[in-house]
Amino acid sequence: DGAAVEAPGGRLAFTDSSHAYQYSVCLLWAYGQITLSTIGTMPSNTAERLMFIVAMVMGFFFGTTIVSSLSAALIDTHIVHKEKTLKIRTLHKFLSDNRLDRDIALTVTKQVQQRLTIQEKLHASEVPALSLLSHALRLQLHWEMCVSLRAHPMFRVWIGINETCIQRLCFEVVAVSHVRGKDELFSAGAESVAAYVVSQGRLSYSRDAFGDPEASRTASVPLAGTGITGWSGGSSLAGLEAETVEVDIGDWVSEAALWVEWIHVGTLESVEPCTLLIFDVKQV
């Protein structure tokens, strides 16, 4: 009741001031309590008070946005770290329960820890939004992911005849697969169930001891006893007679499995994270 307002004609009781003035003062006080802000300079009229209120509201929303974003990021980081810790703890328990050799246990643990730090690429099946696309657009999208096939002479001929048919064939038969580094795709002596085309990354092919070196020297270059074919213009498959062959982007592996029953004579392992186009020979 003792509050007063300075007016040109003298001091005016607060309750005798205009309703706009009274509401602005109360609103400024209320927002000051909500936002926990302090006012170093007191406004002297209603317009200044309204400006103070707008500034406090903007500061309040800006501050809460930053705090909520940081909190969400910290929670996400905590969840990811918790999942990784749980996986490592479960692995340690498994290794301990089975009393495995210390060297192999350290090797396994090191590789798991290394792979947990790598963010894996998404497969098309892991993207729900792709199911909303029309069938024609999905065919076109998958065809763009299979761009490495266009370097093959046979596919170039087929594309010239009927590109739409080839797109449909690739959509039904060719799968895009992302593999980690040091992953083994097949080993010697196993029956080939797929043909592979390297889209990204590098792999290493090692011929097994039971492979016939003489056959490798006398066979034609595309097979050379290994099943590796280089159709990309810059790829070189020199060194096929060596025990280990580097497989680069655009190279085919086990292409013969598309035409005949093929038995692998070596082991294929990824040197680094790779993207492969895999032909399912049973569907061809």
DAPE-V27657 format. One line per field, one symbol per residue. burial: I if it has 9 or more other ideal C-beta (glycine too) atoms within 8 Angstrom, else O. Layout:
burial=???
This chain:
burial=OOOOIOOOOOOIIIOOIOOOIIOIIOIIOOIIOOIOOOIOOOIOOOOIIIIIIOOIIOIIOOOOOOOOOOOOOOOOOOOOOOOIOOIIOOIIOOIOOOOOOOOOIOOIIOIIIOOIOOOOOOIOOOOOOIOOOOOOOIIIIIIOIIOIIOIIOOIIOIIOOOOOIIIIIIIOIIOIIIIIOOOOIIOIOOOIOIIIIIIOIIIIIIIIOOIOOOIIOOOOOOIIIIIIIIIIOOIOIOOIOOOOIIIIIIIIIIIIIOOOOIOIIIIIIIIOIIIIIIIIIOOO
